[in-house]
C-alpha cells in the first residue's frame, strides 16, 4: 500500500493514532524537530524517536538539517514526504480571472498558472476552463488525478461552505445558488472545499505570515471583508459568512446598500471609487501620473499603477488613497473595540505606501482605549495577500484529510 493510501486506510488509522497525531503536528508546523514534538505532545524523546523512525520507514516523513542552531549540532527538521499528498488550490479573483496552484505535502507550489479571459456568463463554462487547466498541469508534471487529495477554492461573496454552495459572488456575477463543489467533484472525482477570501487570508497569515504566534487577530481585506482568527481558531460564523464589514453602518446618509440601509461603509467609500475617479480624471485630461503607466490603447488601471504613482509623488492618487484609509480606520477601530485582538492586518501592499495607508489607520487607532484602560491592538501590513490565495486554497483538502483522522 502506498504511503498516501495509508492515510485513507481505516484499519491503519485505527491502529496508528499516535503516529497520526505526530503527523498532524508535522503538517501544521513545517520543519518541526523531534524535541519540539515531544514538548507539544508531552511524550518522551525515546517515544517520539520510535514513532518518527517508523514514519520515515513508511515513507510518510523525511528529515533534513535546514535550520541553523546557535550552538552545537543543528536540529533535524521534519517534513511530510514531498510526494505524500498533492492538492489543487483555485483562487477566483475576478469575473474573468483565476489562479491555480498544484501543491505538494511540503506546502510548496509544484506549479502555478494564471488564467485570464474566462467566460463571464455561465458558471459551468468557467469551471470547465479551470478543470481543463488543472488536467493540463497534472499531465505536465506527470501526476495522476488519483494522487490528488482534493480541490480547494477561494472566492468572495455569500457562500454555504458546508454544502459547497455559492449563493452570490462577484466572481460569478450572472449566477446564483449553485453547487460549485458538486460540479467540480462530478467532473474530477475529487472532494472540493470552498472558503471566503478574507477567511483564507487570515488562515494563511497564521500559517505562513506574521501572525504565526498569535491566537487572536483580524485580517482586513481592502474589499471590506475581514478574516477572524479568535482564541486559536479561524472563526467563520455559523453559516460561514462572518466578516461582511462592508455592511457596517456608520452614517444615515449615502447610497442604499443591498439590504436597504444607507450609510454602510462599503457604499460610502468603496475601494473601486479610486479607480472610477482616476478613470474620469484621465478621460477629462486631468493631471495624474497613472496616465504615464497605461499601456498604449488601454484605459485599464491596476493597483500597482496607483501604488507607483503615489511613490512617484502623485498627489491625486495619494489623496484618494488617504480618503479611503480614513474610512478603513473608522471601521477598524470599531472592530478593535468589539474583538480586542492582538493585531489587525492590512493587505501586504500597504507597506509600499505606508504614509497614505497604514499610518492613517494607526493614527485613528490612537483613540482606542484612551481612558487608561490599558487596551492595545497593533496594526500591521500582512505578509500574505491575494497572490497567495491559490496556494492557500490548496491547504483545504490536505487539512481535511489529516484532521478527519483525529475526530
KAURCOR-V67933 format. One record per backbone hydrogen bond with DSSP energy under -0.5 kcal/mol. NH is the residue of the N-H (numbers start at 1). CO is the residue of the C=O. If there is no record, write none. Layout:
nh=NH co=CO
nh=NH co=CO
//
This chain:
nh=6 co=2
nh=7 co=3
nh=8 co=4
nh=8 co=5
nh=9 co=5
nh=9 co=6
nh=10 co=8
nh=13 co=9
nh=14 co=10
nh=15 co=11
nh=16 co=12
nh=16 co=13
nh=20 co=16
nh=21 co=17
nh=22 co=18
nh=23 co=19
nh=24 co=20
nh=25 co=21
nh=26 co=22
nh=27 co=23
nh=28 co=24
nh=29 co=25
nh=31 co=78
nh=32 co=29
nh=32 co=78
nh=37 co=33
nh=38 co=34
nh=39 co=35
nh=40 co=36
nh=41 co=37
nh=42 co=38
nh=43 co=38
nh=48 co=44
nh=49 co=45
nh=50 co=46
nh=51 co=47
nh=52 co=48
nh=53 co=49
nh=54 co=50
nh=55 co=51
nh=56 co=52
nh=57 co=53
nh=58 co=54
nh=59 co=56
nh=60 co=55
nh=61 co=55
nh=62 co=79
nh=64 co=77
nh=66 co=64
nh=77 co=64
nh=78 co=32
nh=79 co=62
nh=81 co=60
nh=84 co=81
nh=86 co=147
nh=87 co=103
nh=88 co=150
nh=89 co=101
nh=90 co=152
nh=91 co=99
nh=92 co=90
nh=92 co=154
nh=93 co=91
nh=93 co=97
nh=94 co=97
nh=98 co=115
nh=99 co=91
nh=100 co=113
nh=101 co=89
nh=102 co=111
nh=103 co=87
nh=103 co=101
nh=104 co=108
nh=105 co=82
nh=107 co=104
nh=110 co=102
nh=110 co=108
nh=111 co=102
nh=113 co=100
nh=115 co=98
nh=118 co=96
nh=126 co=122
nh=127 co=123
nh=128 co=124
nh=129 co=125
nh=130 co=126
nh=131 co=127
nh=132 co=128
nh=133 co=129
nh=134 co=130
nh=135 co=131
nh=136 co=132
nh=137 co=133
nh=138 co=134
nh=139 co=135
nh=140 co=136
nh=141 co=137
nh=142 co=139
nh=143 co=138
nh=147 co=144
nh=148 co=145
nh=149 co=86
nh=151 co=191
nh=152 co=88
nh=153 co=193
nh=154 co=90
nh=155 co=195
nh=158 co=168
nh=159 co=157
nh=160 co=165
nh=163 co=160
nh=164 co=160
nh=164 co=161
nh=165 co=160
nh=166 co=178
nh=167 co=158
nh=167 co=165
nh=168 co=158
nh=172 co=169
nh=173 co=170
nh=175 co=172
nh=177 co=167
nh=178 co=166
nh=180 co=164
nh=180 co=178
nh=181 co=164
nh=183 co=179
nh=184 co=180
nh=185 co=181
nh=186 co=182
nh=187 co=183
nh=188 co=184
nh=189 co=185
nh=193 co=151
nh=195 co=153
nh=197 co=155
nh=200 co=196
nh=201 co=197
nh=202 co=198
nh=203 co=199
nh=204 co=200
nh=205 co=201
nh=206 co=202
nh=207 co=203
nh=208 co=204
nh=209 co=204
nh=209 co=205
nh=211 co=205
nh=212 co=209
nh=214 co=211
nh=217 co=229
nh=218 co=343
nh=219 co=227
nh=220 co=218
nh=220 co=345
nh=221 co=219
nh=221 co=225
nh=224 co=221
nh=225 co=221
nh=226 co=243
nh=227 co=219
nh=228 co=235
nh=229 co=217
nh=229 co=227
nh=230 co=228
nh=230 co=233
nh=232 co=215
nh=233 co=230
nh=235 co=228
nh=236 co=234
nh=240 co=237
nh=242 co=236
nh=245 co=243
nh=246 co=224
nh=247 co=244
nh=248 co=245
nh=250 co=248
nh=250 co=263
nh=251 co=263
nh=257 co=261
nh=260 co=257
nh=263 co=255
nh=265 co=248
nh=266 co=246
nh=267 co=264
nh=268 co=264
nh=269 co=265
nh=273 co=270
nh=274 co=271
nh=275 co=271
nh=276 co=272
nh=277 co=273
nh=278 co=274
nh=279 co=275
nh=280 co=276
nh=281 co=277
nh=282 co=278
nh=283 co=279
nh=284 co=280
nh=285 co=282
nh=286 co=281
nh=288 co=286
nh=291 co=288
nh=292 co=289
nh=293 co=289
nh=293 co=290
nh=294 co=290
nh=294 co=291
nh=298 co=295
nh=301 co=299
nh=306 co=302
nh=307 co=303
nh=308 co=304
nh=309 co=305
nh=310 co=306
nh=311 co=307
nh=312 co=308
nh=313 co=310
nh=314 co=309
nh=315 co=313
nh=318 co=314
nh=319 co=315
nh=320 co=316
nh=321 co=317
nh=322 co=318
nh=323 co=319
nh=324 co=320
nh=325 co=321
nh=326 co=322
nh=327 co=323
nh=328 co=324
nh=329 co=325
nh=330 co=326
nh=331 co=327
nh=332 co=328
nh=333 co=329
nh=334 co=330
nh=335 co=331
nh=336 co=332
nh=337 co=333
nh=338 co=334
nh=339 co=335
nh=340 co=336
nh=342 co=216
nh=343 co=216
nh=344 co=378
nh=345 co=218
nh=346 co=380
nh=347 co=220
nh=350 co=347
nh=351 co=348
nh=352 co=349
nh=353 co=349
nh=353 co=350
nh=354 co=351
nh=356 co=353
nh=357 co=354
nh=359 co=354
nh=361 co=357
nh=362 co=358
nh=363 co=359
nh=364 co=360
nh=365 co=361
nh=366 co=363
nh=367 co=364
nh=368 co=365
nh=370 co=367
nh=372 co=370
nh=373 co=369
nh=375 co=369
nh=378 co=342
nh=380 co=344
nh=382 co=346
nh=388 co=385
nh=389 co=386
nh=392 co=388
nh=393 co=389
nh=394 co=390
nh=395 co=392
nh=396 co=393
nh=397 co=393
nh=398 co=394
nh=399 co=395
nh=400 co=396
nh=401 co=397
nh=402 co=398
nh=403 co=399
nh=404 co=400
nh=405 co=402
nh=406 co=403
nh=407 co=404
//
